[in-house]
Amino acid sequence: MAVISPRKRIWGWFFFDFASQPYNTLLLTFIFGPYVKELLGSGTQAQSAWGFGIGLAGVVIALLAPILGALADTAGNRMRWIWVFSALYVIGSFGLWQAHPDHFNLTLTLVFFAIGLIGMEFATIFTNAMLPDLGTPEQIGRISGDGWAFGYVGGLLALVIMLAFFSENAETGKTMVGLSPPFGLDPDTREGTRFVGPLVGLWYIVFMIPFFLYVRDPKPRGARRGAVALALRGLAQTIRTLPQSPSLFAYLGSSMFYRDALNGMYVFGGIYAAGVLDWSVIDTGLFGILAIVTSAIFAWLGGRADSAFGPKPVIAVCIIVLTLVAFAIIFISRQSVFAIPVAPDSSLPDMLFYGVGAVIGAAGGALQSASRTMMVRQADPARMTEAFGLYALAGKATSFIAPLSIGAVTWATDSQQLGVTPLILLFLIGLFLLAWVKPNGEHIWDAYSQPVS
C-alpha cells in the first residue's frame, strides 16, 4: 500500500468539514428550515412539531454519542463507523426531496431530516477524534482552525450555488439572481428549493472522496470479544470518575453553557433582525453570508492564535467578545442606537447589525475551532472518541436552555431586545467555569506522543 504523506492526510481530514458543513448551512439555517416554516404557515402546532422533531434527534445524539464513542475506542476501526454514518447523512439528505408543497408530510420529512442530522453529528464525533493523530501538540490548533475555515468555505459555496441557481421565490419562480431553476426543475412545485436535499447529499458524496482516499485510522483493529460490554463499563467508569478529573469536568460544563449561548445567537439572530429591524429574507441572507465569511477568516486566524498561545486564551477572548455583542444587541433597534434616537429611515441600525453579524461569525468561528482543540487536550488519548462523545453529549444536554430562556424572557417582558439577555448569563457561566480548566488537562496531554506516520 502506498504511503500517504502527512500533508495529504491533513487535507483529506479537512474535506470532512468541507463536505458536511452544507447540512448546517443549507438545511438547518438558510434554505430548508425556512422552506418548511413557509409550508407550515402560522400554525403553532405544526411549527412546534418541527421543533419537537429536531429536539428528539438531539436527544438521540446526546444519549448515543458517548456510547458509540466508547465502543469505537474499545472495538477500533473508526473509519467503519464514519462509512455507516455517512450513509445515514446521504439517505437523510436525499429523502428531503419528497417535501412537496401540495402534499407535505411533516412526519416523513422529520424522519429524513433526523436521519441525516444524526449521521452528520455522529460522523463528526469520529472525525474529531482523529485530530490528535494529525500533528504535534503545537500544530493541532492550527490544523483545527484550518479545518473549520475550510468547512465554512464549503458551506458558503454551497449556499451561493443554491441561492443563485436553485432556490426560487415562491411568487416569481426565479432565483435570487433572476434565473429559473435548471434541469427542468418545476418552480410551481418548488423543485428548485427541494433540490437542496439532493444537492447536500451529492456535495457530501463528491467531497468526501479525498477524506476516504487519504485518511487512515492510525491503529485499526477488529472488535474484541465482549467489546460492547467492555465499552459500556469503560464509559460508566469515565462518567463516575469525571469529578476526579476537575479540568475535564469543568471544561465539559463550560463548553456546555457557552456553546448553547452561541447556538442561541445563530438561531435567533435572523428572527431578531426580522422582528426588531423589519429585515427581509434577502437582508437576513446577506447577514448570514457575511457571518459565514468572517467565520472562515477568523477560524483560520484563531487556529494560528491557538497554536501560538493555546486554546484557552482564544476561548476566553471569544466568550468575552460574544458577551459584549449580546449586550450591544439590546441597544440596537429601529428607533434608537445605544439610547440615541435615530430617524425611522436611518440605515445606522442596519449597518451596526451587519457589523454584529460579522463579529458573531468571527468570534464564533474561532471559538468552535479552539473548543475542538481544547477537548483534545483534556481527553485521555486512549479514549479520544469516547471523549468527543461526551463533548457531543455536553453540547446537546442543555441545548434547550437558550431557546427556552429567550422565549420566556421575551414573553415576560414583551420585548425582543430584552429577550436576548439570557445569552449574557450563559456566556458568563461558561467563562466562569473555564477558570478551572487547565490548559493541558490533567497532565495527560504533556505526555502525548507524536502523531502516527
MIPA-485786 format. One record per residue (C-alpha): residue number from 1; residue in one letter; y, z, x. Coordinates in Angstrom, 1 decimal. Each point is the difference from the previous one (the first is absolute). Layout:
<rs>
NUM	A	Y	Z	X;
...
</rs>
This chain:
<rs>
1	M	0.0	0.0	0.0;
2	A	3.4	-1.0	1.3;
3	V	2.3	2.9	1.2;
4	I	3.0	0.5	-2.3;
5	S	3.2	0.9	1.9;
6	P	1.9	3.2	-1.0;
7	R	2.9	-2.2	-1.0;
8	K	-2.1	-2.1	-2.4;
9	R	-1.5	3.2	-1.4;
10	I	3.4	1.5	-0.7;
11	W	1.3	-3.2	-1.6;
12	G	-3.1	-0.2	-2.1;
13	W	0.6	3.5	-1.2;
14	F	3.7	-0.9	-0.9;
15	F	-1.3	-2.7	-2.3;
16	F	-1.5	2.6	-2.4;
17	D	3.5	1.3	-0.8;
18	F	1.3	-3.6	-0.3;
19	A	-2.9	-1.0	-2.3;
20	S	0.1	3.1	-2.2;
21	Q	3.7	0.8	-0.4;
22	P	0.5	-2.6	-2.8;
23	Y	-2.1	2.2	-2.4;
24	N	2.8	2.6	0.2;
25	T	2.9	-2.5	0.1;
26	L	-1.1	-2.5	-2.6;
27	L	-2.4	1.9	-2.3;
28	L	1.3	3.6	0.0;
29	T	3.7	-0.6	0.3;
30	F	1.7	-3.3	-0.4;
31	I	-2.1	-2.5	-2.0;
32	F	-3.1	1.1	-1.9;
33	G	1.2	3.5	-0.9;
34	P	3.2	-1.2	-1.6;
35	Y	-2.0	-2.9	-1.7;
36	V	-2.3	2.5	-1.6;
37	K	2.9	2.2	-1.2;
38	E	1.6	-3.2	-1.5;
39	L	-3.2	-0.7	-1.9;
40	L	-0.3	3.6	-1.2;
41	G	3.5	-0.1	-1.3;
42	S	1.6	3.3	-0.9;
43	G	-3.1	1.7	-1.4;
44	T	-0.2	3.4	1.7;
45	Q	-3.7	0.3	-0.8;
46	A	-0.9	-3.2	1.8;
47	Q	2.3	0.8	3.0;
48	S	-1.6	3.4	0.2;
49	A	-3.4	-1.6	0.1;
50	W	1.1	-2.1	2.9;
51	G	1.2	3.0	1.9;
52	F	-3.1	2.0	-0.9;
53	G	-2.2	-2.8	1.2;
54	I	1.7	-0.1	3.4;
55	G	-0.1	3.8	0.2;
56	L	-3.8	0.0	-0.6;
57	A	-0.4	-2.5	2.8;
58	G	1.9	2.5	2.2;
59	V	-2.3	2.8	-1.0;
60	V	-3.0	-2.0	1.0;
61	I	1.6	-0.8	3.3;
62	A	0.9	3.7	0.6;
63	L	-3.5	1.3	-0.9;
64	L	-2.1	-2.6	1.9;
65	A	2.2	-0.7	3.1;
66	P	-1.0	3.1	2.0;
67	I	-3.7	-0.4	-1.0;
68	L	-0.1	-3.7	1.1;
69	G	1.9	0.8	3.2;
70	A	-2.5	2.8	0.9;
71	L	-2.9	-2.3	-0.8;
72	A	1.4	-2.7	2.2;
73	D	0.4	2.4	2.9;
74	T	-3.6	1.2	-0.5;
75	A	-1.7	-3.3	-0.8;
76	G	2.2	-2.2	2.2;
77	N	0.9	-3.7	-0.4;
78	R	3.4	0.1	-1.5;
79	M	0.1	-3.8	-0.1;
80	R	-2.7	-0.1	-2.6;
81	W	2.2	2.3	-2.3;
82	I	3.0	-2.3	0.6;
83	W	-2.0	-3.0	-1.2;
84	V	-1.1	1.8	-3.1;
85	F	3.5	1.2	-0.9;
86	S	1.5	-3.4	0.9;
87	A	-2.3	-1.5	-2.7;
88	L	1.4	2.5	-2.5;
89	Y	3.5	-1.0	1.0;
90	V	-0.6	-3.7	-0.6;
91	I	-2.0	0.5	-3.2;
92	G	2.8	2.2	-1.5;
93	S	2.8	-2.4	1.1;
94	F	-1.7	-3.1	-1.4;
95	G	-0.8	1.8	-3.3;
96	L	3.7	0.4	-0.8;
97	W	0.2	-3.7	-0.8;
98	Q	-1.5	0.9	-3.5;
99	A	3.2	1.9	-1.0;
100	H	0.9	-2.7	-2.6;
101	P	3.2	0.7	-2.0;
102	D	-1.5	-1.2	-3.3;
103	H	-3.1	2.2	0.2;
104	F	0.8	2.6	2.5;
105	N	-2.9	2.5	0.6;
106	L	1.6	3.2	1.5;
107	T	-3.3	1.7	0.7;
108	L	-1.6	-2.9	1.8;
109	T	3.3	-0.5	2.0;
110	L	0.0	3.6	1.0;
111	V	-3.6	-0.2	1.1;
112	F	0.6	-2.9	2.3;
113	F	3.2	1.4	1.3;
114	A	-1.7	3.3	0.8;
115	I	-2.9	-1.7	1.7;
116	G	2.4	-1.8	2.3;
117	L	2.1	3.0	0.6;
118	I	-3.0	2.2	0.9;
119	G	-1.3	-2.8	2.3;
120	M	3.4	-0.1	1.8;
121	E	0.4	3.7	0.4;
122	F	-3.6	0.6	1.2;
123	A	0.1	-2.9	2.5;
124	T	3.3	1.4	1.3;
125	I	-1.8	3.4	0.8;
126	F	-2.5	-1.8	2.2;
127	T	2.5	-2.3	1.8;
128	N	2.4	2.9	0.6;
129	A	-2.9	2.0	1.6;
130	M	-0.3	-2.9	2.6;
131	L	3.6	0.6	1.3;
132	P	-0.9	2.4	2.8;
133	D	-2.6	-2.5	1.4;
134	L	2.8	-2.6	0.6;
135	G	2.1	1.7	2.6;
136	T	0.8	3.1	2.1;
137	P	1.8	3.0	-1.6;
138	E	3.2	-1.4	1.4;
139	Q	-0.6	-3.4	-1.6;
140	I	-1.2	0.6	-3.5;
141	G	3.4	0.9	-1.4;
142	R	1.3	-3.5	0.9;
143	I	-3.2	-1.6	-1.2;
144	S	0.3	1.8	-3.4;
145	G	3.6	-1.0	-0.3;
146	D	-0.7	-3.6	0.8;
147	G	-2.8	-0.1	-2.5;
148	W	2.2	1.4	-2.8;
149	A	2.7	-2.5	0.9;
150	F	-2.4	-2.9	0.0;
151	G	-1.3	1.2	-3.4;
152	Y	3.5	0.0	-1.5;
153	V	0.5	-3.5	1.2;
154	G	-3.2	-1.1	-1.8;
155	G	1.2	1.7	-3.2;
156	L	3.5	-1.6	0.3;
157	L	-1.4	-3.5	0.6;
158	A	-2.4	0.3	-2.9;
159	L	2.8	1.3	-2.3;
160	V	2.3	-2.9	1.0;
161	I	-2.8	-2.5	-0.7;
162	M	-0.7	1.5	-3.3;
163	L	3.6	0.2	-1.2;
164	A	0.9	-3.5	1.3;
165	F	-3.0	-2.0	-1.2;
166	F	-2.1	1.9	-2.6;
167	S	1.6	2.9	-2.0;
168	E	1.8	-1.7	-2.9;
169	N	2.7	1.4	-2.2;
170	A	-1.4	0.7	-3.5;
171	E	2.8	-1.9	-1.7;
172	T	0.7	-3.0	2.3;
173	G	-3.5	-0.5	1.5;
174	K	1.6	-0.4	3.4;
175	T	-0.3	2.0	3.2;
176	M	2.8	1.8	1.7;
177	V	1.0	-3.2	1.8;
178	G	-0.2	-2.2	-3.1;
179	L	-3.5	-1.5	0.5;
180	S	-2.9	-0.4	-2.4;
181	P	-3.2	1.8	1.2;
182	P	-2.2	-2.4	2.1;
183	F	-3.6	-1.2	-0.5;
184	G	0.6	-0.6	-3.7;
185	L	0.3	3.7	-0.8;
186	D	1.3	0.5	-3.5;
187	P	3.2	2.0	-0.3;
188	D	-0.5	0.5	-3.7;
189	T	-3.1	2.1	0.6;
190	R	1.6	1.6	3.1;
191	E	-2.6	-1.6	2.3;
192	G	2.5	0.0	2.9;
193	T	0.6	3.7	-0.2;
194	R	-3.7	0.7	-0.7;
195	F	-0.9	-1.9	3.2;
196	V	1.3	3.0	1.9;
197	G	-3.5	1.6	-0.2;
198	P	-1.9	-3.0	1.5;
199	L	2.8	-0.5	2.5;
200	V	-0.3	3.6	1.3;
201	G	-3.8	-0.5	0.1;
202	L	0.2	-3.3	1.9;
203	W	2.7	1.5	2.4;
204	Y	-2.4	2.8	0.8;
205	I	-3.0	-2.3	0.6;
206	V	1.9	-2.3	2.3;
207	F	1.9	2.6	2.1;
208	M	-3.0	2.4	0.4;
209	I	-1.7	-2.7	2.0;
210	P	1.6	1.2	3.3;
211	F	-0.9	3.6	-0.8;
212	F	-3.7	-0.8	-0.4;
213	L	0.0	-2.3	3.0;
214	Y	1.6	2.3	2.5;
215	V	-0.4	3.7	-1.2;
216	R	-3.2	1.8	0.8;
217	D	-1.2	3.5	-0.5;
218	P	-0.1	1.7	3.4;
219	K	-3.2	1.8	-0.7;
220	P	-1.8	-1.7	-2.9;
221	R	-3.3	1.7	-1.0;
222	G	-2.4	0.1	-2.8;
223	A	-0.1	2.7	-2.6;
224	R	-2.0	3.1	1.0;
225	R	-2.6	1.5	-2.2;
226	G	1.8	2.4	-2.5;
227	A	3.4	-1.5	0.9;
228	V	1.4	0.7	-3.4;
229	A	-0.9	3.6	-0.1;
230	L	1.2	0.4	3.6;
231	A	3.3	-1.6	-0.9;
232	L	0.5	2.2	-3.0;
233	R	-0.8	3.2	2.0;
234	G	2.4	-1.1	2.8;
235	L	2.8	-0.7	-2.5;
236	A	-0.5	3.4	-1.7;
237	Q	0.1	1.6	3.4;
238	T	3.2	-1.9	0.9;
239	I	1.7	1.1	-3.3;
240	R	-1.1	3.6	0.4;
241	T	1.4	0.2	3.5;
242	L	3.3	-1.8	-0.6;
243	P	1.9	3.3	0.0;
244	Q	-1.4	0.6	3.5;
245	S	1.6	-3.3	1.1;
246	P	3.6	1.0	-1.0;
247	S	1.6	-3.1	1.5;
248	L	-2.2	-2.5	-1.9;
249	F	0.2	2.2	-3.1;
250	A	3.9	0.1	0.2;
251	Y	0.1	-3.8	0.6;
252	L	-2.1	-0.8	-3.0;
253	G	2.2	2.2	-2.1;
254	S	3.2	-1.4	1.5;
255	S	-1.0	-3.7	-0.5;
256	M	-1.2	0.8	-3.5;
257	F	3.6	0.9	-1.1;
258	Y	2.1	-2.4	2.0;
259	R	-2.3	-3.0	-0.8;
260	D	0.2	0.9	-3.7;
261	A	3.8	0.1	0.3;
262	L	0.1	-3.4	1.8;
263	N	-2.3	-1.6	-2.6;
264	G	2.4	1.4	-2.7;
265	M	2.9	-1.8	1.6;
266	Y	-2.0	-3.2	0.1;
267	V	-1.1	0.3	-3.6;
268	F	3.3	1.1	-1.6;
269	G	2.5	-1.8	2.2;
270	G	0.0	-3.2	-2.1;
271	I	-0.1	2.0	-3.3;
272	Y	2.9	2.1	1.2;
273	A	2.1	-3.1	0.9;
274	A	-0.8	-1.7	-3.3;
275	G	1.0	3.1	-2.0;
276	V	3.0	1.3	1.9;
277	L	1.4	-3.3	1.5;
278	D	-1.2	-2.4	-2.7;
279	W	-1.8	-2.2	2.5;
280	S	-1.9	-3.1	-1.0;
281	V	-3.5	-0.8	1.2;
282	I	1.4	-2.4	2.6;
283	D	2.3	2.9	1.3;
284	T	-3.1	2.2	0.2;
285	G	-2.0	-2.7	1.8;
286	L	2.7	-0.5	2.6;
287	F	0.1	3.8	0.4;
288	G	-3.8	0.0	0.6;
289	I	0.2	-2.9	2.5;
290	L	2.7	1.8	2.0;
291	A	-2.1	3.1	0.1;
292	I	-3.1	-1.9	1.2;
293	V	2.0	-1.7	2.8;
294	T	1.4	3.3	1.3;
295	S	-3.4	1.7	-0.4;
296	A	-1.5	-2.6	2.3;
297	I	2.7	0.2	2.6;
298	F	0.1	3.8	0.1;
299	A	-3.8	0.4	-0.1;
300	W	0.0	-2.1	3.2;
301	L	2.9	2.1	1.5;
302	G	-1.6	3.2	-1.2;
303	G	-3.2	-0.9	1.8;
304	R	1.9	-0.2	3.2;
305	A	1.8	3.3	-0.6;
306	D	-3.4	1.5	-0.9;
307	S	-1.5	-1.1	3.4;
308	A	3.0	1.4	1.8;
309	F	0.5	3.3	-1.7;
310	G	-3.1	0.6	-2.1;
311	P	-0.4	-0.4	-3.8;
312	K	1.3	3.5	-1.0;
313	P	3.7	-0.6	0.9;
314	V	-0.2	-3.4	-1.7;
315	I	-1.4	1.5	-3.2;
316	A	2.6	2.8	0.0;
317	V	3.0	-2.4	0.4;
318	C	-1.3	-2.3	-2.7;
319	I	-0.5	2.9	-2.4;
320	I	3.6	1.3	0.7;
321	V	1.4	-3.6	-0.6;
322	L	-1.9	-0.4	-3.2;
323	T	1.1	3.4	-1.3;
324	L	3.6	-1.0	0.6;
325	V	-0.6	-3.3	-1.8;
326	A	-1.5	1.8	-3.0;
327	F	3.1	2.3	0.0;
328	A	2.3	-3.0	0.3;
329	I	-1.6	-1.9	-2.9;
330	I	1.1	2.7	-2.4;
331	F	3.6	-0.9	0.7;
332	I	-0.2	-3.7	-0.5;
333	S	0.6	-1.4	-3.5;
334	R	1.9	-2.8	-1.7;
335	Q	2.8	2.5	-0.8;
336	S	0.5	1.7	3.3;
337	V	-1.1	0.1	3.7;
338	F	-0.2	3.5	1.6;
339	A	2.2	1.4	-2.8;
340	I	2.6	-2.7	0.5;
341	P	0.6	-2.1	-3.1;
342	V	-0.5	-3.8	0.3;
343	A	0.9	-2.9	-2.3;
344	P	-2.7	-1.1	-2.4;
345	D	-0.3	-3.4	1.7;
346	S	0.0	1.5	3.5;
347	S	-2.7	-1.3	2.3;
348	L	0.1	3.2	2.2;
349	P	-2.8	1.8	-1.8;
350	D	-2.2	-3.1	0.3;
351	M	0.7	-0.4	3.7;
352	L	-0.6	3.7	0.7;
353	F	-3.3	-0.1	-1.9;
354	Y	-1.1	-3.1	2.0;
355	G	0.8	2.1	3.0;
356	V	-2.1	2.8	-1.4;
357	G	-2.9	-2.4	-0.5;
358	A	0.3	-1.1	3.7;
359	V	-0.1	3.6	1.2;
360	I	-2.9	0.9	-2.2;
361	G	-1.9	-3.0	1.4;
362	A	0.9	0.8	3.6;
363	A	-0.9	3.7	-0.1;
364	G	-3.0	-0.5	-2.3;
365	G	-1.5	-2.7	2.3;
366	A	0.4	2.2	3.2;
367	L	-1.2	3.1	-1.9;
368	Q	-3.2	-1.6	-1.2;
369	S	-0.8	-1.4	3.4;
370	A	0.6	3.3	1.8;
371	S	-2.0	1.8	-2.6;
372	R	-3.1	-2.0	0.8;
373	T	0.4	0.7	3.7;
374	M	0.5	3.7	-0.7;
375	M	-3.2	0.1	-2.0;
376	V	-1.9	-1.4	3.0;
377	R	1.5	2.7	2.2;
378	Q	-1.0	2.8	-2.5;
379	A	-3.6	-1.2	-0.6;
380	D	-3.2	0.7	1.8;
381	P	-0.9	-3.3	1.8;
382	A	-3.6	0.4	-1.0;
383	R	0.9	0.2	-3.7;
384	M	2.9	-2.5	-0.2;
385	T	-1.0	-1.8	-3.2;
386	E	-0.5	3.3	-1.8;
387	A	3.5	1.1	1.1;
388	F	1.5	-3.1	-1.5;
389	G	-2.0	0.6	-3.1;
390	L	1.7	3.4	-0.2;
391	Y	3.3	-1.7	0.7;
392	A	-0.6	-2.3	-3.0;
393	L	-0.9	3.1	-2.1;
394	A	3.2	1.7	1.0;
395	G	2.0	-3.1	-0.9;
396	K	-1.6	-0.2	-3.5;
397	A	-0.5	3.7	-0.8;
398	T	3.7	0.6	-0.9;
399	S	1.1	-3.6	-0.8;
400	F	0.8	1.2	-3.5;
401	I	2.7	2.5	1.1;
402	A	2.8	-2.4	0.8;
403	P	-0.2	-2.1	-3.2;
404	L	-0.6	3.0	-2.3;
405	S	2.8	2.0	1.5;
406	I	2.4	-2.9	-0.1;
407	G	-0.9	-0.6	-3.6;
408	A	0.3	3.6	-0.9;
409	V	3.4	0.5	1.7;
410	T	1.3	-3.3	-1.4;
411	W	-1.0	1.1	-3.5;
412	A	1.5	3.5	0.4;
413	T	3.3	-1.2	1.4;
414	D	0.2	-3.3	-1.8;
415	S	1.1	-1.5	3.3;
416	Q	-1.8	-2.5	2.2;
417	Q	2.2	1.1	2.9;
418	L	-1.0	3.7	-0.2;
419	G	-3.6	-1.1	-0.8;
420	V	-0.6	-1.0	3.7;
421	T	0.9	3.5	1.3;
422	P	-3.7	1.0	0.2;
423	L	-0.4	-2.5	2.9;
424	I	2.3	2.1	2.1;
425	L	-2.1	3.1	-0.5;
426	L	-3.3	-1.9	0.8;
427	F	1.5	-1.4	3.2;
428	L	1.2	3.5	1.1;
429	I	-3.4	1.5	-0.7;
430	G	-1.6	-2.7	2.2;
431	L	2.5	0.6	2.7;
432	F	-0.5	3.8	-0.2;
433	L	-3.8	-0.3	0.4;
434	L	0.4	-2.5	2.8;
435	A	1.4	2.9	2.2;
436	W	-3.6	1.4	0.2;
437	V	-1.5	-3.3	1.2;
438	K	-0.8	-0.3	3.7;
439	P	1.0	-3.4	1.5;
440	N	-3.5	-0.4	1.5;
441	G	-2.1	1.9	-2.5;
442	E	-2.3	2.8	0.9;
443	H	-0.2	-1.2	3.7;
444	I	-2.6	-2.5	-1.2;
445	W	2.1	-3.1	0.6;
446	D	0.8	1.0	3.6;
447	A	-3.6	-0.3	0.9;
448	Y	-0.6	-3.2	-1.9;
449	S	-1.5	-2.7	2.2;
450	Q	1.4	-3.5	0.7;
451	P	-0.6	-2.8	-2.5;
452	V	-3.4	-1.6	0.0;
453	S	0.1	-3.4	1.7;
</rs>
